Amino acid sequence: VESFERIHRSNLVGMGVLPLQFKDGDSISSLGLTGHERFTIAGLAEADWIPRELVVEADDKRFQVIARIDTPKEQRYFRHAGILQYVLRELLRA
């Protein structure tokens, strides 16, 4: 997306969805995206921490985006596939 309302971005992270934002000057139209692409984000699964900037590949296109996971707590939620899974795992550990 080009921008997020804070609550929508936070809700995505809480559901285990990685919110990605285009860098300044990039947009769906400037990158020639149609919505039918299959996106690949290399190195995401292996990273201990979600980097702020990521490289996305979509068909024959390659571009940088900003990962909008803004706090350490959101990092934990995302790594556990959402708030519910995080809380359940914490309860099982106790």
C-alpha positions in Angstrom: 0.0 0.0 0.0 1.0 3.6 -0.2 0.0 4.4 3.4 -1.8 3.0 6.4 -4.1 4.2 9.1 -2.4 3.2 12.4 -5.2 1.0 13.5 -5.4 -0.9 10.2 -1.7 -1.5 10.2 -1.8 -2.7 13.8 -4.7 -5.0 13.0 -2.8 -6.7 10.2 0.2 -7.4 12.4 -2.2 -8.8 15.1 -3.6 -11.2 12.6 -0.1 -12.3 11.5 -0.1 -10.4 8.2 3.0 -8.5 7.2 2.1 -4.9 6.3 4.2 -3.6 3.4 4.3 0.0 2.3 5.8 1.3 -1.0 8.8 3.6 -0.7 8.3 7.2 -1.5 7.7 7.7 -5.2 6.6 4.1 -5.8 3.0 3.1 -6.4 1.0 0.3 -7.9 0.9 2.2 -11.2 4.5 3.3 -11.3 5.7 -0.2 -10.7 3.2 -1.6 -13.3 1.5 -4.0 -10.9 -1.9 -5.4 -11.8 -2.8 -7.4 -8.7 -2.4 -10.7 -10.5 1.3 -11.1 -9.5 2.7 -13.7 -7.1 5.1 -12.0 -4.7 8.3 -13.4 -3.2 10.1 -11.8 -0.3 13.5 -13.4 -0.1 15.2 -14.2 3.3 12.1 -13.3 5.4 11.7 -16.7 7.1 15.4 -17.0 8.0 15.7 -13.5 9.6 15.5 -13.3 13.4 14.2 -9.7 13.1 12.0 -8.4 10.3 14.2 -5.8 8.5 12.8 -2.4 7.9 13.4 -2.5 4.1 12.7 -5.6 2.1 13.1 -6.6 -1.6 10.0 -7.9 -3.3 10.0 -9.9 -6.5 6.8 -10.1 -8.6 7.1 -11.9 -11.9 9.7 -9.9 -13.8 9.7 -6.9 -11.4 11.9 -6.2 -8.4 11.3 -3.4 -5.9 11.9 -2.3 -2.3 9.2 -1.9 0.3 9.1 -0.8 3.9 8.0 -3.5 6.4 5.6 -1.7 8.8 6.3 -3.7 11.9 7.1 -0.8 14.1 7.6 -2.2 17.7 9.3 -5.2 19.3 5.9 -6.4 20.5 4.7 -6.4 16.9 7.8 -8.4 15.9 6.8 -11.1 18.4 3.2 -11.1 17.3 4.2 -11.5 13.7 6.7 -14.2 14.4 4.0 -16.2 16.2 1.5 -15.7 13.3 -0.6 -13.3 15.3 -1.7 -12.2 18.8 -3.9 -15.3 19.5 -1.1 -17.8 18.7 1.4 -15.7 20.7 -0.9 -15.7 23.8 -1.6 -19.4 23.5 2.1 -20.3 23.2 2.8 -18.1 26.3 0.1 -19.8 28.3 1.4 -23.3 27.3 4.9 -22.2 28.5 3.6 -21.1 31.9 
